């Protein structure tokens, strides 16, 4: 489809908005699951910015970076949810401050 | 052009909902809407393979994992936020996030507004992306592969640690009774 410069700018603006909303979520919510979902949105916003600029500059390397971002987010979700579940098994509370005294 | 506005609006509204809603399950459903809207945006920006990968990886794998953990940890519980320990945390967080947004928008304003040309016919197809990943970006691909392997090993180690502790405690708790039982058997056999 035909894409104007303004459309690409709208896509980048959407990425900026989602990134800021995700940052607000990570900083204000105290449920670790919701914090994780907000962090996922921040990853997605970065991928969207990469793809919008790949369209603008006709460079497929931006899309390659977005692909790597998706893979990284998948790995992060796996390890993060494992940590949340194992902390919950010990403390039985879903509160991010339970993790503040985490020690190896 | 209207499509970009509409899909972008849906994505941002769903993102606000993810952060604002109380229950984690509702949050997850809104996140799925956000992810699908982003996939449509990828499709409009001629990234066909990434749109499909987004739906498969996020909506198919990651969100299922999230829903499993949510049902495991919060089933049948009243969700209530714990009281804050650090006072004024929310206001600091809101101010800093708005600052992030302003800085990013200022950076965006410098991006320039050159007219958009039609892309090369193959941009965003699987062949194009595969040539980029296995050509110039092969080092990154290797690094991500190693990171995925490390993450899966890390999940295995985390789960095994919990189970090993529990079995050790069970063995310690049950050991005296076993010895007593053995003594009882010996005592029963000797008279």
Interface residues (C-beta under 8 A of the other chain):
Chain A: X1 X2 X3 X4 X5 X6 X7 X8 X9 X10 X11 X12 X13 X14 X16 X17 X18 X19 X20 X21 X22 X23 X24 X25 X27 X28 X29 X30 X31 X33 X34 X36 X37 X38 X40 X41 X44 X47 X48 X51 X52 X54 X55 X56 X58 X60 X61 X63 X64 X65 X66 X67 X68 X70 X71 X72 X73 X74 X75 X76 X77 X78 X79 X81 X82 X83 X84 X85 X86 X88 X89 X93 X94 X95 X97
Chain B: X1 X4 X5 X8 X11 X12 X15 X16 X18 X19 X24 X27 X28 X31 X34 X35 X38 X41 X42 X44 X45 X46 X47 X49 X50 X53 X54 X57 X58 X61 X62 X65 X66 X69 X70 X72 X73 X74 X79 X81 X82 X84 X85 X89 X90 X92 X93 X94 X96 X97 X98 X100 X101 X104 X105 X108 X111 X113 X114 X115 X116 X117 X118 X119 X120 X123 X124 X128 X129 X131 X132 X133 X136 X137 X140 X141 X144 X147 X148 X150 X151 X152 X154 X155 X158 X159 X161 X162
